[in-house]
């Protein structure tokens, strides 16, 4: 059997640096989100840093953490050195954001600009509908970062940032639907829905009410498409990792539908901003991250995971805490703060679950000493 060469020292250092950047950005984003939810940092921590993390919470979470993670995944896939400029520039943007520098938007814009180039390479290599959507998602991220740099309304910037993430996920799920029979109009339906989503994002910066209603309606339509056509409906009846992923996906699609309704209501003046943003950002996006991480992490970081039922614990905590935050917390700030705290705990528990499952795999697959091997 041909043995794989062990990773070089530079590769190991690079992997450790990437993990540190991703973890640090996530912790800063979560800490800033907790402060915005009314949960104060300990007094001994640097107050200016806490304030900047709160101000830059959305940018750190979407362009910082998620942009870096997706950039790393795509750089590994295309195997081009210059593709690593995406996570590098995104990390630089996050550092500048925490320093309170306006140049943070430039770092994020550069990251997304390079990311567009990476996805152009992907489309040239494989001319399919799902790769075209990946490019569309990259362009949405770039437009959102340009709007962020220009000081556009937060709802308009968020619309483009979320479009980047929603379209990217829809593209990946579209690729998976090739494994099952689907109606000939299914692909066209998704493309029309994505077009409506992008139009809603554009109008959100020009006519906020009309744009917000269209955007929210398109989000709900994407949720309906995913719920009807995604293979998760079938794999939910499977076992092990396949069922876990399906549960993550289907739960996320439900929150995406809720987010769509709340976004449209927000545009019409309803006090549903927290519901719209966090049903989408946590209920949908993070649920997708939890579902795909056991597959993507081994492929990207070459880290083997031992899957077990314990993966359901952070998933359950995430969704229950969202019900608490967005349900009871809708009318009571105390419940909202408690729900936000449990949101953060769910993320930390998931990170611990990944680390523990990696250690479990190493323990279960460790090569026994020569003296203990069967002759």
N, C-alpha and C positions, 0 to 999 in steps of 0.2 A: 504493500500500500504506500502511495506517495504521501510523504509527510509535508504539512504546511510549515513554511519557515516561520520561526517565532518573530513577533513584532520587534522592530528596532527600538532603540532607546528613544529616538526622536518621536516615533509613533506613540510610544507609551506616554511620553511627556505631553504630546498633543492631545491624547485622549483625556488625560487628567485635567489639562487646561480647559478643554471643551466642557467637561463635566462641571468644573468649578464655575465657569462662566454661566452655564445654564442654571445651575443651582443657585448661584448668587443673584442672578436676575430674577428668578422666581421668588426667592425669599424677599427681595426688596419690593417686588410687585405686591406680594401677599401682605407684607407689613404695611405698605402704603394703603392698600385696600382696607385693612383693619382700622387704620387711623381714620380713614374717610367714613367708616361705619360707626365711629364714635368710641373706638377702643384705643386708649392711649398707650404709647410705648412706655417701658420702664424709664424712670427719671434719669438713670445713669447713661442711657443711650444718647447719642448726639442728636439734639433737637433739630438743627438745620437739615441733617440728613433725613430725619423722619418726615419733616415737612416736604422736602423735595420728592421723597418716595410717594407721599400722598398726592402731590400735585401731578406727578408723572405716572400714576398708577396704571392708567389705561395704556399709555405708550409702552411702559415697561412690560406689561403683560402680553400685548398683541404684537407690537413690532420688536420688542426686546426678547422676551422669552420664546413665544411661539415662532416669531420670525427667525430666531437663531436656530431653534430645533428643526424647523422645516428646511432652513438653509443647509444645515449639516446633513440632513437626510438626502437632500437633492444632490449635494456635492459628492457624497459617497456613491450615489447612483450613477452620476454622469462620469465620475473618475477624471475630473479636470481640476488641476491645481487652482486655477483662477476662480473656480466656483467657491472656494473657501473664503473669498473676499466677502461673501454674503454674511456668514456668521461673524466674521471679523468686524465688518462695518456696523452690523447690528449691535454687537457687544460694545463697540466704541460709542454708538449712539446712547446706549443705556448708561454707560459711565458718565457721559456728558450730561445726561438727564439728571442723574443723581447729584451731579455737581452744580446743577442749576444753570447750565449753559444752554443758550438758545441754539447753539450749533448741534445739539442732539438731533434735531430734525434733519440736519444735513447728513449725519451719519446714517440715519434710517433711510433717507432718500437714496443715498449711495448704495446701501445694501439692497434695496428693492430694485434699483436700476440694474445692478449686476444680476439679480435674480431673474429679471426679465430676459436677459441674455442667456442665462442657464436654461430657461424654459424654451427659448428659441432653438437651442441645441436639441432639447428633448423632442420637440415637434419635428425637426429635420430628421431625426433618427427614426421616429415612429409617427407617421401621419395618421392619427386616429382622432376621433371626437374627444376622447378623454384627455389626450395630451394638449389639444387645442384649448380645452377648458382650463388646464393647468396654466397655460400661458395667459389666459384671460384673468385668472386669479392673481397671477404675478403682476399684471398691469394694474389691477384694482389696488393692490398693496402700494404700488408706486404712486398712483394718483392720490391715495389717501395720505401718503407721506408728504407729497407736494402740498396738499391742502393743509396738513398739519404745519408745515414750514411757513405757509402763507397766513396762518392765523385764522383759518376758517372756523365756522361754528362747530362746536364739539359733535353735534349730532351728524353733521355732514362728514366729518373726519371718521367718526365711528362707523358710519354706513359703508364707507370704502374699506376700512380695515376689516370689518366683519364680512364684507363681500369677498375679500381675499380668502378668508378662512372657510366660509361656507362653500364657495365655488371650488376651492381646492378639495374639500372633503367630497363634494358631489362628484367631482371628476374621478376621484379614486373609487367611489362606489359605482359610478357608471362603468368603469373598467371591470369591476367584479360582476356586474349584471350580464356580462358576456358568457358567464358560466351557466346561465339559466335562460330558458325561453322567455322572450318578452314581446310585447305587442310592437309591431313595426313603427308605430307613432310614439313610442315611449321616449326614444332619444330626442326626437323633435320637441316633445313636450318639455323635456328638461332644458333644452336650449332656449326655448321661448321663455321659460320661467327665469332662467339666468339673465336673459336680456331685460326682462322686466325688473329684476333686482338691480341691475346696473343702471337702468334708467331712473329707478327710484333713488339710488345713491346720488346720481347727477342732479336730479331735481331737488334733493334735500338741501343742496347749497344755494338753490335759486328760489324755489317755492317750497319752503319747509313743510307746510301742511300737506299739499298734494304729493310731494316726494315721499314724505313719511308714511302716508297711507299706502301708496304704491309699494314702497319698500317692505312694509309689514305684510302686505298681502302676498308679495312674492316670497317672503320667508315662509309663510304658511303653505304656499304652493310647493315649495321645495320639500318641506316636511311631508306633505301628502305624497309627492312623487317617491321620496325615499321609502316611506312606509308601505307603498303599494308595490314598488318594483325591486327594492333591495333584496339581496339573497338572504339577509338576516331573518326574514320571515320563516325561511326553511331551516336555517342552521340553529334557530332557537329551540328546535326539537332534537338537536344533536346532544352531544355530551362533552364534558371537559372544556378546553379552551374555546372551541367553536361556539358552544352555548354561551359562555361568558361574554365573548365578543358580541354575539347577537343581542344579549340583554343590554350591554352598554349602548349599542347602536339604537335599538328600539326605544330605550328610555330617552336617549338624546334626541331622537326624532320627535318625541312627544313634547319635550321642552322647546324644541325649535318651533313647533306649532304655537305653543303658548307665547313664545317671544314675538312671533309674527303678529298675533292679535294685540299684544301689549304695545308693540312698536306703533302700530296703526292708531291705537287709542291714545298713545302719548302725543302723536302728531295732531290729534284732534283736541288736545288740551287736558286729557286725563292724567292723574298723578301716578303714572305707571312706568316711570323712567327706570327705577331700580329693577322692577320686574322684567322690563324689556331687555336691559343690558345684561343682567345676570342669569336670566333664563337662557339667553343666547350664549353668553361667555362661559358660564359654569355648567349649566344644565346640558347644553349641546356640545360646545367645543371641548370642555374638559372631559365629558363622558366619552367623546370620540378618542381623546388622548389615552384615557384609561383602557379603552377597548383595543386600540392598535399598538400600544406600547409593548405588550408581550411578544408581538411579532416583529415590530420595527426595531426595537432595541437590540435583539440578537443580530439582526442583519446589519445594523449601522455600527454598533459598538463592539460587535463580536463577543457579547456577553450572553452566556446561556442562562436561561431561567427555568426553574422547576415550578410548573404551574400547579396550583392547588386551590381548594375552595376558599382559602383565606383572601384571595383576590376580591371576593365579593364584599368583604368588610368595608374597605374604603369607598367602594362604589355605592353601597347602601347608605353609608354615612353622608356621602356627597348629596344624594338625592333627598334623603330625609332632612338634612340641614337646609336644603333649598326650599323644601316645603315649609319649614319653620320660618326661614328668613323672608320668603316672598309671600307666604300665606299669613301667619299670625303677625309677622313683622310689617305687613302692609299698613297696619293701623297702630302699631306699638313699636317704638324705637328700641325698647329693651329687648324684645324678641328678635328684632332685626339684628341687633348687635350680637346676640347669642347665636343666631343662625350664621352670621358672618364668621364668628369664631370657630364654629363647627365646620364651616366650609374650609377654613384654613387647616383645621385638624385633619380633614379628609385628604387634603393634598399631601400633608406631611405623612399621614398613614400610608398613602399610596407609594410615596417615595421609599418608606421603610419596607413596604411589602416587596417592592422591586429588589431592594438591596438584600433582604432576607431570602428571597427566592433564588437570587444569584448565588448566595452562599450555600443554600441548600443543594443546588445543582452541583456545585464544586464538591461538596461533602459526599453526595451520593455517587458521583462519578470519578472520585479520586482514584488514582492508580495505586493498588496496594503494594507494600514493600515486596521485594523479591522473595524474602523468607516466608511470606504468607501466600504466595501464588500457588495455585494448583499445578503440580508438575504435569 
